[in-house]
Amino acid sequence: MEIHLANDSDIREGETKEVDFAGRPAILFRLNGEVHAYINCCTHVGGPMKLKVKPDTAYLDCTWHDSHFDAKTGQCLREPAPLDSKLIKLPIQVKEGKVFYVYT
C-alpha cells in the first residue's frame, strides 16, 4: 500500500514541508539529497519539530521545549524528551517525482 505525501520537487534541501498523514501532522525534509519523513510530534509532550541544519550536523528541534533529535535516525539527542526515545519515522519511497509512504 502506498499513500502519496508530496511531490518530490516541493521538498527543498534543508527545508521542511508539513503534510497530513492519516490525520496526523508529518514533516518531510531533504538532507544531502535524501528525503526523510517523521510524524511531527516530540516524544516529550507532543510539540512540533523544526529542522536545524548546521555545517557539521542536522537535527529536529522541538519548538516547545528544545529537545533535539537526530535528523537521519530520529534518536533523541537532548532532553527534556527521554534520551532513549525516537521520533516515529515514516517509511517512504520516491518514484516518478512523488514521495510515497510505503506500508510494509
N, C-alpha and C positions, 0 to 999 in steps of 0.2 A: 504494500500500500504506500502511496506517495501523496503528500499534501504540498501544493505549491505555496511557498512562503514569500518569495520576492523574485524580481528579475535580477540576474547577476550584475547587470550594468548599474543597478541602483545602489550597490554596496561598494563604497569607495574605500580605498586603502586608509586605515587608521581612523575611520569614522563609523558610527553606529547607525543602524536602521532598526526602528522598533516595528514589530509586526504582531498581529494577533495569532496565537497558536491554540486552537480549540478553546477559545475563551480566556486564555491566559496570555499575559504580556511576554513576548520573547524579544531578544536582542540579537541582531546579526551584525557582524563586522568582518573586515578583511585585514589580515596581518601577513606580510610577506607573500601576498598573492593568494593566500588560503582563506577561505570563508569559514567562520566559526559561528555557532548558534547556541544560545542558552535561554532557559526560562529566566526572565528578567526579575529575579526575586532573591534578595540576600538571605542567607541561611540564618542570620541573626533574628531579625523581626520583619523580614519581607520587603525591605526598601528596594527601590530601583537602582540599577547599576549604570555607571558611566565609564566608558573606555578611556584609559590614560596611557599614552604612548610616550616613552622616554627613549633616549638613544640606546640604552642597554637593557630595557625591559618594557613589557606591556602588561597591564593588569586592569581588572574591572574594579571600580571603586564604588562602594555603597554610598549613595548621596545622603543617606540619613545619618549614619554613624561612622563612616570612613573605614569600614572593613575592606580589605584588599583580597582579590582572588586572581590567581594566575590566568591570564587571558587564553592560554592554549589548553590548560587542563581543568580549569575551574576550581583548583585546590585553594583553600583559604590560606592566605599569607599573613594576615594581620587581624587581630581581634578588634572589636568585641565578638564577632562571629566565632564559633568554635573552630580552632585550628585544624581539627580533624574532619571538618565538613567540606563539601564540594557543591558548587552550583550544578544544577541539572543541565547537562549538555545534551543537545538535540542531535541525533544522527542525521546528517544531511548529505545530499549529493547535488552537484552542479552539472546540469546537462542541457544542451540546446539553449544556452543563455538564461536558464532559470534555476533557482535554488529550491530544492525539494526536501522536506522532511521525509525520511525513509524509515518506515516501520519494519523492523527485522524480527 
